[in-house]
Amino acid sequence: MAAAQEELRRAVLAVLRDLPADTVTTLMAGLEELGVENKGDMSLLSKENLLPFLRVVQSRKLLRAFTSQGSFSALSPPGSPQLSSTLFPAGSPQLSSPETPRTSNPMPSPRTPWPVHFKVNWEKMTSEIQSAIANSTRPNPSARRAMVRELVDQMRVHNANPNRGICLKVVNDIIQKYPTCFGDVDDDENTAGASLVQQVKTRIEHVNRNNTLARLRKNKHSNRQASTNGRGPVDQYGCVRWAPQELPSGETDETLQEMKTQMQQLYAQEGMSGVERGALQRWLQITYILQRCDLNADPPHSVSKIKDDWPFLFSLKGLFSHFSELTGIPIQEKLPAAIDNKSQNIIEYFQQQKTPGVGKVLEAYNEESGNKAICTIMCLLAHFKEGDGIFLTADVSITCSVYT
């Protein structure tokens, strides 16, 4: 299914090359709601089905490309394979052109996706939100969170787990109507809704956290294709590969199990010192799909079992590797860079806006010899009145052999 959707997306971009990314996302979400699973299903759509997402001329171009073989060559860029061969492989039945008379009864148009006609019931929102809308002011964070919860409840009446494209469509409608209340304004005074989209999607994932049927949207295939290593769409709480379904290129279930066994044997022979072996990083990356299967198991495995099955997952190298595969973010590179770029601004801000707890942290901080990263984190914890429970204390007198 994922491969077919990606192929459909590429085919759409081959016809509408200048289509903005957010429009592509909304369009693909709308096609999914209409029941379009592959390129062949596009011939069953009408112009009215696409008008909520595209302009009139764009919708006509797209439908003509998918229903007329003759137009593909004109739409394909020079030197590229003809689009007709992509959409209609050799040996497949060709669709008739629009001018060709049809003898069969016309296919009924699919239903319009619900996000197109979705209207937010603002009367169910809190008085703070209604007041903010009436006065064109920004609501406070707690009122905004309450609005997100109510909005998600209204959306889930139609779909238990709306995807990100649907969230984008709903939020864009809200931003267009109330930009000063809910929009994000950048330095150039452009309004967008990225933060609200993220809040809505995160809330949806949260309410579906124990609903396996609603959360897992992709079907499992026995003949899984090779996956790419690029960062994909967010699928679960900011993760890009929460429950991967496709095996790495050139690998089978047997080869992955063999690598898992080799890592267990390496740990039995060398303990955590085996983490320095050169092949281990590659084994951890390739067996990521098996790691997620065990971590996502229902009922969940115990920590002791996970440690027995994946001992090197409890090493720094294993944790960094798994986090990178899970989120698409190399934390060893991104975190130090973020601290270097942002910590000084954060410290300067707190020096100007001192609160009792932050003041004590800054008084104890020595800019020349102190750790700027620790100071930044402690300032944030003090500002938001959080404890220091995120820190793990270690006894430096205990050797590594005790832990291994």
C-alpha positions in Angstrom: 0.0 0.0 0.0 2.8 2.5 0.9 4.6 1.8 -2.4 1.4 2.3 -4.4 0.7 5.6 -2.6 4.2 6.8 -3.2 4.0 5.8 -6.9 0.7 7.7 -7.1 2.3 10.8 -5.5 5.1 10.8 -8.0 2.6 10.4 -10.9 0.7 13.4 -9.6 3.8 15.5 -9.4 4.8 14.5 -12.9 1.6 16.2 -14.1 1.5 19.1 -11.7 5.2 19.8 -11.2 4.8 23.1 -9.3 2.2 21.9 -6.8 3.1 23.2 -3.3 4.1 20.5 -0.7 1.2 21.3 1.6 -1.3 21.0 -1.3 0.3 17.6 -2.2 -0.1 16.4 1.4 -3.8 17.6 1.5 -4.5 16.1 -1.9 -3.0 12.7 -1.0 -5.0 12.6 2.2 -8.2 13.5 0.3 -7.5 10.7 -2.2 -7.0 8.3 0.6 -10.4 9.3 2.1 -12.0 8.8 -1.3 -10.7 5.3 -1.3 -8.0 5.8 -4.0 -5.4 3.1 -3.5 -3.4 3.2 -6.7 -3.1 5.0 -10.0 -5.7 3.0 -11.7 -8.4 4.2 -9.2 -7.8 7.8 -10.4 -9.8 7.1 -13.6 -12.9 6.6 -11.4 -12.8 10.2 -10.0 -14.7 13.2 -11.3 -13.6 16.9 -11.4 -15.9 17.6 -8.5 -13.9 15.2 -6.3 -10.7 17.1 -6.8 -12.0 20.7 -6.6 -11.7 20.8 -2.8 -7.9 20.3 -3.2 -7.0 21.7 -6.6 -8.0 24.5 -8.9 -10.2 23.9 -11.8 -7.5 23.7 -14.4 -5.2 21.6 -12.2 -8.0 19.1 -11.6 -8.7 18.9 -15.3 -5.0 18.4 -16.1 -4.7 15.6 -13.6 -7.8 13.8 -14.7 -6.9 14.1 -18.3 -3.4 12.6 -17.6 -4.9 9.6 -15.9 -7.7 9.0 -18.4 -6.1 9.7 -21.7 -3.1 7.9 -23.0 -2.3 10.5 -25.6 -1.7 13.3 -23.2 1.1 11.5 -21.2 3.8 12.2 -23.7 3.0 15.9 -23.7 3.2 16.1 -19.9 6.4 14.1 -19.5 9.6 16.2 -19.2 12.1 15.9 -22.1 14.3 12.8 -21.9 12.2 11.1 -19.3 10.2 7.9 -19.8 6.8 8.4 -21.1 4.2 8.8 -18.4 1.9 6.5 -20.2 4.3 3.6 -19.7 4.4 4.5 -16.0 0.7 4.7 -15.4 -0.2 1.9 -17.8 2.4 -0.9 -18.0 2.8 -2.9 -21.1 0.1 -5.5 -21.5 -2.4 -3.7 -19.3 -5.7 -2.6 -20.7 -5.7 1.1 -21.8 -8.4 3.5 -20.8 -10.4 5.1 -23.6 -10.0 8.8 -24.3 -12.7 11.2 -23.3 -14.0 11.5 -26.9 -14.5 7.7 -27.2 -18.2 6.8 -26.6 -18.7 4.5 -23.7 -21.2 1.7 -23.9 -21.3 0.8 -20.2 -23.1 2.7 -17.5 -21.1 5.5 -16.0 -19.5 4.8 -12.7 -21.0 6.7 -9.7 -18.7 9.3 -8.3 -17.1 8.5 -5.0 -18.3 10.4 -1.9 -16.7 13.6 -1.1 -14.2 13.2 1.8 -15.5 14.5 5.2 -12.7 17.1 5.8 -14.0 19.1 2.8 -17.3 19.9 4.6 -16.0 19.6 8.2 -17.0 22.6 10.3 -15.8 23.2 13.8 -18.5 23.5 16.4 -17.2 26.6 18.2 -20.2 26.6 20.5 -18.7 23.6 22.3 -15.4 25.4 22.9 -14.6 27.1 26.2 -15.6 30.7 26.9 -11.9 31.7 26.7 -11.7 30.5 23.1 -15.0 32.1 22.2 -13.9 35.4 23.7 -10.5 35.2 21.9 -12.3 34.7 18.6 -14.7 37.5 19.2 -11.9 39.9 20.1 -9.3 38.6 17.6 -6.8 37.8 20.4 -4.6 34.8 21.0 -5.9 32.5 23.7 -3.7 31.4 26.6 -1.9 28.1 26.4 -4.3 26.2 28.6 -7.4 27.4 26.7 -5.6 26.4 23.4 -5.0 22.9 24.7 -8.6 22.6 25.7 -9.6 23.7 22.2 -7.3 21.1 20.7 -8.9 18.4 22.8 -12.4 19.4 21.7 -11.4 19.7 18.1 -9.9 16.2 18.0 -13.0 14.8 19.6 -15.1 16.4 16.8 -12.7 15.1 14.1 -12.8 11.6 15.6 -16.5 11.4 15.1 -15.7 11.0 11.4 -12.4 9.2 11.6 -10.8 7.5 14.7 -7.3 8.3 13.5 -7.1 11.2 11.0 -3.8 11.3 9.2 -1.5 14.3 9.1 -2.9 15.5 5.7 -6.4 15.7 7.2 -5.2 17.5 10.2 -3.4 20.0 7.9 -6.7 20.6 5.9 -8.7 21.2 9.1 -6.1 23.5 10.7 -5.6 25.4 7.4 -9.4 26.2 7.4 -9.2 27.4 11.0 -6.1 29.6 10.3 -7.7 31.1 7.2 -10.7 32.1 9.3 -8.9 33.2 12.5 -5.2 33.9 11.6 -4.6 36.2 14.6 -6.0 33.8 17.1 -4.3 30.5 16.1 -1.7 31.2 13.4 2.1 31.1 13.6 3.6 34.4 12.4 7.3 34.4 11.3 9.7 37.3 10.9 8.2 38.2 7.5 4.7 38.3 9.0 3.6 35.1 7.1 0.9 33.1 8.8 1.0 29.4 9.1 -0.4 26.6 11.3 2.5 24.2 11.9 2.3 24.3 15.7 -1.5 23.8 15.8 -1.1 20.9 13.3 1.4 19.3 15.6 -0.7 19.8 18.6 -3.7 18.2 16.9 -1.8 15.2 15.6 -0.1 14.6 18.9 -3.5 14.7 20.6 -4.8 12.1 18.1 -1.9 9.8 18.7 -2.4 10.2 22.5 -6.1 9.2 22.4 -5.2 6.3 20.2 -2.3 5.0 22.2 -4.2 2.0 23.4 -6.3 1.5 20.3 -4.2 -0.9 18.2 -6.7 -1.2 15.4 -7.0 2.6 15.0 -3.3 3.3 15.4 -1.8 0.8 13.0 -3.0 1.9 9.6 -0.8 -0.2 7.3 -1.3 -3.8 6.4 1.5 -6.3 6.8 2.7 -8.0 3.6 4.5 -11.3 3.4 6.6 -10.2 0.4 7.8 -6.9 1.9 9.8 -4.7 -0.3 13.1 -2.9 0.4 12.8 0.3 2.3 14.7 3.5 1.9 16.7 5.1 4.7 15.3 8.6 4.1 13.3 10.4 6.7 9.6 9.6 6.1 6.4 11.0 7.3 5.7 11.3 11.0 3.6 8.3 12.0 3.6 8.1 15.8 4.4 10.8 18.4 7.0 12.4 16.2 8.6 9.1 15.1 9.1 8.3 11.4 9.6 4.6 11.8 7.4 3.5 14.7 6.3 0.2 13.3 8.3 -0.5 10.1 6.8 -3.1 7.8 9.5 -3.5 5.2 12.7 -5.5 5.5 16.1 -3.9 4.6 17.3 -4.4 1.1 18.7 -7.8 0.5 17.7 -9.2 3.9 15.2 -11.9 4.9 13.7 -12.9 8.3 16.3 -15.6 8.6 19.3 -13.3 8.0 17.9 -10.8 10.5 17.5 -13.5 13.2 21.0 -14.7 12.5 22.4 -11.2 13.2 20.3 -11.0 16.4 21.9 -14.3 17.5 25.4 -13.1 16.6 24.9 -10.1 18.8 23.7 -12.2 21.7 26.7 -14.5 21.3 29.0 -11.5 21.2 27.6 -10.1 24.4 27.9 -13.5 26.1 31.6 -13.6 25.2 32.7 -10.0 25.6 30.0 -8.3 27.6 29.4 -4.6 26.9 33.0 -4.2 25.6 31.7 -5.9 22.5 30.0 -2.6 21.6 33.3 -1.5 20.1 33.2 -4.2 17.4 33.0 -2.6 14.0 30.2 -4.8 12.7 27.8 -4.0 15.6 26.6 -0.7 14.3 25.6 -2.2 11.0 23.8 -5.1 12.8 21.9 -2.7 15.0 20.7 -0.7 12.0 19.7 -3.7 9.9 17.8 -5.5 12.8 15.9 -2.3 13.7 12.7 -3.8 12.4 13.0 -6.8 14.8 13.8 -4.4 17.7 10.6 -2.5 17.0 8.5 -5.7 16.8 9.7 -6.7 20.3 9.3 -3.2 21.8 5.8 -2.8 20.3 4.7 -6.3 21.3 1.2 -6.6 22.8 1.2 -7.7 25.6 4.6 -5.9 26.1 7.8 -7.8 26.9 9.5 -7.3 30.3 12.6 -5.1 30.4 14.6 -8.1 31.4 13.5 -10.1 28.3 14.3 -7.1 26.1 17.8 -6.9 27.7 18.3 -10.6 27.1 17.2 -10.4 23.5 18.9 -7.1 22.7 21.7 -6.5 25.2 23.5 -3.9 23.1 20.3 -1.8 22.9 21.1 -0.8 26.5 24.5 0.7 25.5 25.0 4.3 24.4 25.8 3.2 20.8 22.7 1.1 20.7 20.4 3.8 22.1 21.8 6.4 19.7 21.4 4.1 16.8 17.8 3.2 17.7 16.8 6.8 18.3 18.2 7.8 14.9 16.3 5.1 13.1 13.1 5.8 15.1 13.0 9.6 14.6 15.3 10.2 11.7 17.4 12.5 13.9 21.1 11.7 14.6 20.9 12.9 18.3 24.7 12.8 18.7 25.0 15.5 16.1 21.8 17.5 16.6 21.8 17.9 20.4 25.2 19.4 20.7 24.5 21.7 17.7 21.2 22.8 19.2 22.8 23.5 22.6 25.6 25.5 20.9 23.1 27.5 18.8 20.3 28.1 21.4 21.8 27.9 24.9 23.3 31.3 25.0 20.0 32.9 23.9 18.1 31.0 26.5 20.5 32.0 29.3 20.4 35.6 28.2 16.6 35.5 28.2 16.5 34.1 31.8 19.1 36.7 32.9 16.6 39.4 31.8 13.4 37.6 33.1 14.6 36.1 36.4 12.3 34.0 38.5 13.3 32.8 42.0 14.4 29.4 40.9 16.2 30.5 37.8 18.0 33.2 39.7 19.6 30.7 42.0 20.8 28.6 39.0 22.3 31.7 37.3 24.1 32.8 40.5 25.8 29.4 40.7 26.8 29.3 37.1 30.3 30.3 36.1 30.4 31.3 32.4 34.1 30.6 32.1 34.3 27.2 33.7 30.7 26.1 33.9 28.8 23.7 31.7 26.5 25.8 29.5 24.3 22.8 28.6 23.7 21.9 32.2 23.0 25.5 33.1 20.4 25.7 30.2 18.6 22.6 31.3 18.6 23.6 35.0 17.2 27.1 34.0 14.4 25.4 32.0 13.5 23.1 34.8 13.5 25.9 37.3 11.4 28.1 35.1 8.7 25.4 34.5 8.9 24.3 38.2 10.1 20.8 37.3 12.3 18.6 39.5 15.7 17.3 38.6 14.3 13.8 38.1 15.5 13.7 34.4 19.1 13.4 35.6 20.6 10.0 36.4 23.2 10.1 39.1 26.1 7.8 38.9 28.7 6.7 41.5 32.0 7.3 39.8 33.8 4.9 42.2 31.9 1.9 40.6 33.6 0.4 37.6 31.8 -0.5 34.4 32.2 -4.2 35.1 29.5 -3.9 37.8 27.0 -2.8 35.2 28.0 -5.4 32.6 
